[in-house]
């Protein structure tokens, strides 16, 4: 799999913060309203919005507006992309390309 380096950086940025990891843990058992996330996280609304923007921009989380509230859930398509990126970047394989420069 060839990966888009910029998109992959955005995906991994989503995993680089404790609050975003906690948000993902909360979303793991299903869609949550922003008000519920605010209660559970004990953070301000602007801080939640900041984290949700990063998570949504990464594709890991998707949001939908209903009335005045936003509802968030984990995106299957986004998590599949993140998983494939991780596997591609960490595949040590035994191909000629992966040998030390001195072994070629």
N, C-alpha and C positions, 0 to 999 in steps of 0.2 A: 504494500500500500504506500503510495506516495502521499505525503502529508503536506498540507498548507501550513507553512511555518508560522505565519502571523496568526492564523486561526487557532493553531495549536497552542501558541503562547497565551492567547485569550482564554482558552479552555483551562490551561494549567494555572493561570492567575486566579481563576475561580476557586481553586482548591488551596490557595496560599494564605488563608486567614482563618483563625479559630472560629470567629462568628459565622463565617460562611459554611464551615464544616458543621457547626451546630444547626444551622438552618437546614442543611441537607439531611441531617439526622432527623429533624422534625418532619421534613417532607417525605421521608422514606416510607411512612405508613399511610400516605395519601395526601390529597390536596388540602391546603390550609389557607384560610383567610389571613390577610396581612395583620388584622387585629389580633388573631390568635398567636401569630409569630411574635408580635410586639409583647404580648403578655408573657410568653415563654422565654423570650430572649432578655427581657428587661433592658431594652435599649430604646432610644428615641426614634420617632418616625423618620426623620431625615437620615439617620444612620441605617435604619432598615432599608430605606429606599436606595441608598448608596450600594449596599450589599446585594440587593435584589437586582439592580441594574447590571452589576458585574456578572451575577449568576445567569441572568436572562441573556445578556450579550454573548455569553459563552455557549449558549444553547443547552446547557445542563438543566436549566429550569425554564419553564414557560409560565406565563401569566395570562390571566383573563380578567377583564373588568366586568363586574356585576353591580349595577347601581353605583354607589360611591366607593365600593371596596374592590381591592384586587385579590384574586385567588391565585395561588402558586402551586405548581406541582413539578415533579421531576419529569424530564422529557426522556422517553425511551430512546428516541433517535439521537439526542444529544449525548446521552451516557454511552451509547454504542460507539459514537464517534470518538469520545474520550478514551474508551477502552482500547479501541483499535490504534489510536495514536500512542498510547502508553505501550502497547504490545510492540508496535513498530519501532519505537525509540529504544526499547530495552531488549530487542531480539539480538542475542549474542551469536546465534548461528555459527556454522562451520564453513561458510563460503570463503572463497579466495579473498574477497573484499575485507573480511573480518580478521584476516591474519595480520600479525604484526608486520611492520614494514621490513623487518629483518628476515622474515620467514618467506617472503615472496620470491 
